[in-house]
Amino acid sequence: MKQNMSLLDHCLPHPFVSVIVAVCWLMLNHSAELFDVVVAIILGLIIPKLIQPFIVNTPNIHWRSAIQLFFIVLWDICVSNVRVAKQVLGPTKNLHPKWFRVPLDTDHEHVNSLLAMIITTTPGTVSAGIDQERGDILVHALSSEDPEAEIQEIKARYEYRLLAIFRVQQGESL
């Protein structure tokens, strides 16, 4: 733990958790009355302090890049849903399922875990596992004409942004 913690760091050890706790309290109560807002603020201050010993390592992330990636993934999910619906409802002869491996540029566990999750979340692709020894993610695509293009798209749209979010250089580990 840091020796020279500011008063703000001491009162709000995890500001994001504080906001989530307060918002959840207000949503669970279906109320924004003064009493509920005060209770939400108090809970938002107390609960993160209570769980602070259990939060070992919270990564320092670049929030603007994280928000941009969130909207990119959200857009890709919407577009992929339409594309997959057309593929599934169309003739099966148009489906070209493929297995391929996406080589990883780092062994940073947050970057690689989130990349695998994003691949699985986007309809039409599923990450079957992260192979740390080989340094890649095994991916199954419902239909792919060019697996190499899919790999390059995954790396360009997601992996490079994840590296920027966690401020990781290629080849660097956690």
N, C-alpha and C positions, 0 to 999 in steps of 0.2 A: 504494500500500500504506500502511496506517496506520503512523504513527510510534510510537504508544504501544500496542503490542500486549501483551496480558497473556501470561503464561507458558502459560496454557491455550489462548489463541488461537494462539500460536506452535506448540505441540505438536499441537493439533487444529484445523488451519485449516478443515476441513470435516467436522464430527463425523458428519453423516449418511453421508457417503462412507466414513468410517472404519468405521462400524457395518456398512454394506453389504459392504465388503471382508471384514471379519472373519466375518460370517455366511456369506458365499459360500464362504470358505475352509473353514469347518467343514462346510458342506453338501457341498462337492466331495469332502472327505475322509471323509464319513460317519462322523465321529468327534467326540467331545467329550472325548477324553483330555487330560490336562494338557499334554502336548507340543503337541498340535494347537491347544489354546486359547491357549497362549503364542505360537505361530507366528501365529495369527490376530490377536492383539493387536499383535504387532510389524508385521505387514503392514498392519493397520488404521492404524498410526501412520506408517509409511514411505510407502505408496503415495499417500495424499492430499498429503503434502509434495512428492512427486515431480511430481504432476500439477497442483499449485497454480498454476504459471505459465500453464497452459492453460485454467483456469477463470477466465474474464474477469469475469463478473457472475453471482453467485448471488443470486437475489431473496430479500429478507427477507419471509417469509410468516407468516401467522397459522395455526399448526399445528392448533389445535382446529377451526377452520373447514375446513381442508383435510381433516382426518379425517372430519368430518361429511359433507362433499361426497363423499368416497370412498364412504361407506356409502349415501348417497342414489343415486349413480350405480350402485353395485353392485345395489341394490334395483331401480332402474329397468331395468337390463339383464335381471334375472331376470323381472320382470313383462312387459317388452316381448317377451322370447323366447316366453313363453306366448301373448301376444296375437298376435304375428306368426305363430306356428305355427297358431293357429286361423284366421287370415285366409288364409294360404297353402293350408291344407288344406280350407278352406271354398269355397263358390262364388265364382268370380271376379267375379261381378256385385256382390259386396259390397265389392270393392276400389275405392277412389277415390284413385288416385295424384295427388299434387299437387306442384308446384314453388312455393316461396315464399321470400321474403327475410326474414332476421332482422336488423333494424337493430341495430347495435352502439352501446353507450353510451360506448365508449372506443376509442382506437386503440393501447392497451397490447398489445404483441405477445404476451406470455405469456397474458393473459386471453383474447384472441381465438383464439389457436392452441389453447389447451386447450378452449375452448368448441366449436370446430369438431371437435376430436378426440372430445369427449364426445358430440356429436350423432351422429357417425359410429359410435361404439362402441355406442350404444343401438340395438338392432335396430328396423328399421322406418323409420329416418331415415338419410340420408347427407348430409354437407356436401360440396357440389360445389366450393366455393372461397370464399375470403375476398376480397372486393372492397374494398381499402383506400380507393380513390377514392370509392366510393359509401358506404362505411361500413356494410357488411352482409355476411352470409354467405348464400350461395345453398344452399338445403336442398331435398332431395327426400324426400317422405314416401310410403311404400308405400300408405298409406290415410289420408286425412284428410277429415273432413266439414267442419271449420272451421279453416282455416289460421291465422286470427288467434288463435284459442284456443291452437293449437300454439305460435305465436310467443310469446305471453304466458307459457305454461308453461315454455318453454326459458329465457326471461329470468328468471322467478321462481325456478325450481329450480336453474339453473346459473349464468347470467351474474352475477346479483347476489351470489351466494356467491363466485364467482371474483373479483369486485371487492373483496369483503371479505377474501379470502385474501391478495391482493396489496396490500391497503390502498390501493386506487385510488379516487379520486373519479370520478363520472361525468363524461365528457368529458376526463379527464386522459390523457396519453400517457406512454410509458415514457421 
